[in-house]
Amino acid sequence: MTNEKHHIVPYSTYAIILAALLLFTFLSVAITGIELGEFTVAGALLLATIKSYLVLTYFMHLKFDKAYIRIMVGFVFLVFLAVIIITFLDYYFR
Amino acid sequence: MSQAIHHDEHYDAEGSKIAMWLFIFTELLLFGGLFIIYSVYRYLNQDAFHLAAEELNTTIGAINTVILLVSSMTIAMSTSALQKRQKGTTLLLLGITLFLGLVFLVNKYFEWGVKFEHGIFPGSEHMTENLSQGEILFFGLYFVMTGLHALHIIIGMIIIGVTVAKVSSGKVHADRSALLENSGLYWHLVDLIWIFLFPLFYLIH
């Protein structure tokens, strides 16, 4: 725990992550501008997922946290994903 | 929480962090439920959602996205600055974060203001008479979800304000940084929610 506390993330790491986040934002604005039909939603959500992964890993320090916190967060997101999938299985097959 | 830190000698950074994450999970439940409602209604009213979404200003949405992402970086940097024992830099970075939060809210105010001028607000005459059920649903979800998000921005700014006070008075420092780290986690959560709100409401037409 003392090790983690003393792990200081350099400013440059955060700047690089911000650059990546901005890039993905502009990319998602660009791809939703083109008519891709069904793929527009999929593409925008995929980019949002990548962005949230970056925020969770670097800005929220999960990369530097103990494994059990990462597992906890991952588990909660998987449960949420499962709820979405089950909901849509219901609507698709009605 | 801040009182416990203030009065109690007991300090457990890891315990605080777990508590913060547990709280974040409840927030995910709150917004997650709304996201599921949004997706189901979108699936059931595809054309109406398509039509209604064109009413939203993608440029303001994109600007607010950039603002929140930058503010997330500045608060993340402030934790590094605190650990490096650079109090001035920490306070400066937190100040920038607060300022960006305020700019976000001002943009939101003008954005909602334009909607109100066009007669688009929950229960308005224009909406109930001219818009379809699906469009009313879209705008209802838009106001509830962006409104709840803006409320989180306000709460986040209050928490950051408290942190600024405690950093400048020296109660929060490199060896006792849990409050700053947890405010950071909360602010990133707010950012995380916006990362999904932006494409769902503004981008997908």
HADDOCK unambig.tbl for C-alpha pairs under 7 A between the chains (distance, minus, plus):
assign (segid A and resid 8 and name CA) (segid B and resid 80 and name CA) 5.58 0.50 0.50
assign (segid A and resid 8 and name CA) (segid B and resid 83 and name CA) 6.64 0.50 0.50
assign (segid A and resid 9 and name CA) (segid B and resid 80 and name CA) 5.97 0.50 0.50
assign (segid A and resid 10 and name CA) (segid B and resid 80 and name CA) 6.95 0.50 0.50
assign (segid A and resid 11 and name CA) (segid B and resid 77 and name CA) 5.93 0.50 0.50
assign (segid A and resid 14 and name CA) (segid B and resid 73 and name CA) 6.03 0.50 0.50
assign (segid A and resid 14 and name CA) (segid B and resid 77 and name CA) 6.85 0.50 0.50
assign (segid A and resid 18 and name CA) (segid B and resid 69 and name CA) 6.75 0.50 0.50
assign (segid A and resid 18 and name CA) (segid B and resid 70 and name CA) 6.79 0.50 0.50
assign (segid A and resid 18 and name CA) (segid B and resid 73 and name CA) 6.46 0.50 0.50
assign (segid A and resid 22 and name CA) (segid B and resid 66 and name CA) 6.74 0.50 0.50
assign (segid A and resid 29 and name CA) (segid B and resid 203 and name CA) 6.54 0.50 0.50
assign (segid A and resid 32 and name CA) (segid B and resid 203 and name CA) 6.02 0.50 0.50
assign (segid A and resid 32 and name CA) (segid B and resid 204 and name CA) 6.29 0.50 0.50
assign (segid A and resid 40 and name CA) (segid B and resid 204 and name CA) 6.82 0.50 0.50
assign (segid A and resid 41 and name CA) (segid B and resid 204 and name CA) 6.19 0.50 0.50
assign (segid A and resid 44 and name CA) (segid B and resid 199 and name CA) 6.11 0.50 0.50
assign (segid A and resid 48 and name CA) (segid B and resid 195 and name CA) 5.94 0.50 0.50
assign (segid A and resid 48 and name CA) (segid B and resid 196 and name CA) 6.00 0.50 0.50
assign (segid A and resid 52 and name CA) (segid B and resid 192 and name CA) 5.85 0.50 0.50
assign (segid A and resid 52 and name CA) (segid B and resid 195 and name CA) 6.95 0.50 0.50
assign (segid A and resid 59 and name CA) (segid B and resid 76 and name CA) 5.76 0.50 0.50
assign (segid A and resid 60 and name CA) (segid B and resid 185 and name CA) 5.79 0.50 0.50
assign (segid A and resid 60 and name CA) (segid B and resid 188 and name CA) 6.73 0.50 0.50
assign (segid A and resid 84 and name CA) (segid B and resid 36 and name CA) 6.55 0.50 0.50
